[in-house]
Each structure stands twice: as C-alpha cells, then as structure tokens.
Amino acid sequence: MSALRLLTAGESHGPQLTVILEGMIAGVPVPTDALNRELARRQISFGAGGRMRIERDQARITAGVMAGRTTGAPIALEIANLDYSAWADREIAPMTIPRPGHADLTAAVKYGYRDLRLGLERASARETAARVAAGAICKLYLAQFGIVVGSYVTAIGEVEAILSEDLPYPERLERAEHNDLRCPDPAATEAMRQHIQQMAEQGDTVGGVFEVVALGVPPGLGSHVHFDRRLSGRLLGALGSIPAVKGVEIGPAFANARLPGTQVHDPIVRDPDGTLRRRSNRAGGLEGGITTGEPIVLRAAMKPISTTRTPLPSVDLSTGNPTTSRYERSDVCAVPRAAVVGEAMVAWVLADELIRKLGGDSLEEQLPRFAALRRSHLADLPMDNTPWRFGYPGDTS
Ligand SMILES: Cc1cc2nc3c(=O)[nH]c(=O)nc-3n(C[C@H](O)[C@H](O)[C@H](O)COP(=O)(O)O)c2cc1C
C-alpha cells in the first residue's frame, strides 16, 4: 500500500476544491505562501482562458499542519472557486450536446446523466489545482533531502524548442520560470507564442510536449520485484492521469526504440570516489523500475484543448439529430499549466516512495537515514566472488 494517500474532491463551479493528503511524516516545514506560489505557477500561462483571470487560487490548510510544520496527521486543504458566486443558484439549461474530446459523452453513458454538465463539472481540469496544492507539500518534503522536481515545455504544436544536451537541468528549470510558456529556449518561445495566437485567431486549439525532471533523487527508490512496485510504471501512470495527457515516456524512450542497443544503454563507470554512475542518461534515471541516481526525466504529450471555438460535429442527445458542439470559455493551450500539474504528480509519487524507503514517522528520524542511504551510493568494492550453488530449499537434484 502507498505510504501517502491523496484524495481530491470538488466540482469546477462548486464552492471549493477539497484535498486530503494522508501519510505525510511529522516535522516538514510548510510555509503557506509556498502552496500559493505553486498554485500561481499552475495559473500563469500564455494561451490560458478567461477562467484563470477570475481565479486567484489560495490554499487554506485546515488540518495536519500546526505551528508551520506537518504533525503527521492527515493534511486537509481547501481552495475556493471564486467563479462559484457567478454560478450559484443560476438556472442553467441542461447540456445535451457532447463536445468531442471531453468526458461529456463517456461520463453520461457510464453514469446515466441526463445533463452532461454533471460529468463536465468533475472532469474539468479545475481539479488539477487540488493536485498542485498536495504536490506542493510533497515538494516541501522532498526539498528537505535536496530533491527538486521541475518542468519545462519542449513543444507547442509543431514548434519545437531546441535544447542542447549540454544545457544543465537546473538551468533549464530556471529559464522555464522566466517566461509564460515555461520554455527554456527563447527563440522557440516567441514562435510558440505566435503559433498559439494564430490558433486562437483561427478558432482552434493546440497541444504540446512538456518534460518533468527530478534532480537529487537517490538510487534505490522503486523496485524490480513486483509490477506495481516498479517506479517506472508508477511515474508513467501518474503523468498519464493528467487530463489531456495521452503519451508519456521515460528518457528519450520512443527515440531509443528506433536505435540499436549499443547506442542506447548508458555505460556504467566508476568515479574516483567509488561512486558508480552512468556516463549518459538515456534510461531517464530508471533501470529495472529502480532509480539509478541520475536525474529522472519524463516527457508527456498533451493533446490539443478539446473545446474549440470552431464547432465540431456532434449529436444533440435530446433530439438524436446531428449538430455541432457549442463553445464555452476555454484555454487555447494549457501545456505550460499541465507541466506544473506534472511536477505535482511526480513529487507525490517520489514522496511516497521516499517515505516508504526511509520509514519512520518524522523528519527527525528520516534525515539521518537519508544520509546513510547517500553513503551507500558509494559502491562497496570488490564484491565477494566466492562460488555458490544455485538452488531452492528442498531442491536436491
Ligand atoms: C491544466 C489544464 C488545463 C486545461 N484547460 C482546459 C480548458 O480550458 N478547456 C478544455 O477544453 N480542456 C482543458 N483541459 C483539458 C481537458 O481537461 C481534457 O482535454 C479533457 O478532460 C479530456 O481529456 P482526457 O481524454 O485526457 O480525459 C485542460 C487540461 C489541463 C491539464
């Protein structure tokens, strides 16, 4: 079972989002502004729609943090929906035309909704604000061990960032914080901006690709011993759970698939201090479902925003007649915002794994254990090479 459990609740136009994060150890400092800073990072983006001009997300912690530190009790958070007052008690005609690319039709068929809004309200990516707030706490926990999770955008539609392999990850993350497309390549950023503008003018939308990286992660998180303990699968699943994310890879996985093995697998080398490292990181920081100690690099593909100003073919479920989708206020491009959600999901998975790995209930207990884990990074060489007999108990053949 996961050490950390995360539950979110709340509709897009309900009064608030509610988050419960259970299993966080005691003693982690939680400055309130750290949560709000993360929430603001999810809101800022070129291509964001009108809703983000209304909301000014603020997290209110109502349990599990006292005197600025986690207590070990479940952490409860609320984020108010400022848009709620505009919707409360308003009479709204049932929505009967499903929008292609949304959960409108699938949720209605599954839950028997007669008004598609019931599906829309919870399927909306508004819920991702709740994940970002919980992820902020996970990031604060990871920061205690020097682990940083960040993200940047590498493509918007057909416009690709050009990032030299020599551009260090901290520099990429730093640059990403300085523009509203989270792109570390200034030339590409301008082209991306123009592309989004052009899509908006055409009544269309656009997707893209973002990368989430985790730096300072020690070797030995995750496991090869069972499918659901493979960290690779957990991270892929966590990013794939973000609305509109339809593809995820670890390192350059799809490019690796097209290359011979000798050009893909990272050579193992020994540093003068005895540390075993990989000379390259095409494995994206994971081998056998276990962290290698190199940066974890994950890449996610986000489909274009489903709500297009240009109508798309659909069927009116109240008449059965063909018609076209109706437009409601929407983002044109949400890739930079999804990248921040990606950070939260990765931080949550890594925090869960680290809590499980280190055990104990408080930061005080965990910090020395982490230091010992770091020391074990140094290979204990030479290995014992005494021959042994392969067999199982009772096997006499
Ligand atoms: C941060 C973020 C913001 C989003 N904003 C919008 C939006 O404004 N309009 C929209 O139609 N879809 C938006 N989406 C995408 C939809 O939530 C998503 O396309 C829809 O739920 C269906 O995706 P699915 O097939 O992956 O579930 C956003 C997604 C994310 C992650």
PDBQT file of the ligand as one rigid body, heavy atoms in Angstrom, charges set to zero:
ROOT
HETATM    1  C1  LIG A 401      -4.071  22.442 -16.664  1.00  0.00    +0.000 C 
HETATM    2  C2  LIG A 401      -5.099  22.023 -17.655  1.00  0.00    +0.000 A 
HETATM    3  C3  LIG A 401      -5.993  22.961 -18.161  1.00  0.00    +0.000 A 
HETATM    4  C4  LIG A 401      -6.958  22.585 -19.086  1.00  0.00    +0.000 A 
HETATM    5  N1  LIG A 401      -7.818  23.534 -19.554  1.00  0.00    +0.000 NA
HETATM    6  C5  LIG A 401      -8.761  23.168 -20.457  1.00  0.00    +0.000 A 
HETATM    7  C6  LIG A 401      -9.670  24.136 -20.986  1.00  0.00    +0.000 A 
HETATM    8  O1  LIG A 401      -9.632  25.313 -20.638  1.00  0.00    +0.000 OA
HETATM    9  N2  LIG A 401     -10.576  23.715 -21.903  1.00  0.00    +0.000 N 
HETATM   10  C7  LIG A 401     -10.655  22.414 -22.321  1.00  0.00    +0.000 A 
HETATM   11  O2  LIG A 401     -11.485  22.100 -23.154  1.00  0.00    +0.000 OA
HETATM   12  N3  LIG A 401      -9.806  21.488 -21.855  1.00  0.00    +0.000 NA
HETATM   13  C8  LIG A 401      -8.868  21.832 -20.931  1.00  0.00    +0.000 A 
HETATM   14  N4  LIG A 401      -8.008  20.885 -20.445  1.00  0.00    +0.000 N 
HETATM   15  C9  LIG A 401      -8.063  19.538 -20.981  1.00  0.00    +0.000 C 
HETATM   16  C10 LIG A 401      -9.287  18.787 -20.551  1.00  0.00    +0.000 C 
HETATM   17  O3  LIG A 401      -9.351  18.731 -19.161  1.00  0.00    +0.000 OA
HETATM   18  C11 LIG A 401      -9.200  17.390 -21.202  1.00  0.00    +0.000 C 
HETATM   19  O4  LIG A 401      -8.969  17.526 -22.570  1.00  0.00    +0.000 OA
HETATM   20  C12 LIG A 401     -10.456  16.619 -21.046  1.00  0.00    +0.000 C 
HETATM   21  O5  LIG A 401     -10.682  16.377 -19.667  1.00  0.00    +0.000 OA
HETATM   22  C13 LIG A 401     -10.413  15.274 -21.705  1.00  0.00    +0.000 C 
HETATM   23  O6  LIG A 401      -9.143  14.725 -21.635  1.00  0.00    +0.000 OA
HETATM   24  P1  LIG A 401      -8.933  13.190 -21.373  1.00  0.00    +0.000 P 
HETATM   25  O7  LIG A 401      -9.435  12.472 -22.597  1.00  0.00    +0.000 OA
HETATM   26  O8  LIG A 401      -7.482  13.028 -21.171  1.00  0.00    +0.000 OA
HETATM   27  O9  LIG A 401      -9.706  12.894 -20.134  1.00  0.00    +0.000 OA
HETATM   28  C14 LIG A 401      -7.036  21.239 -19.529  1.00  0.00    +0.000 A 
HETATM   29  C15 LIG A 401      -6.135  20.288 -19.005  1.00  0.00    +0.000 A 
HETATM   30  C16 LIG A 401      -5.167  20.672 -18.083  1.00  0.00    +0.000 A 
HETATM   31  C17 LIG A 401      -4.214  19.645 -17.554  1.00  0.00    +0.000 C 
ENDROOT
TORSDOF 0
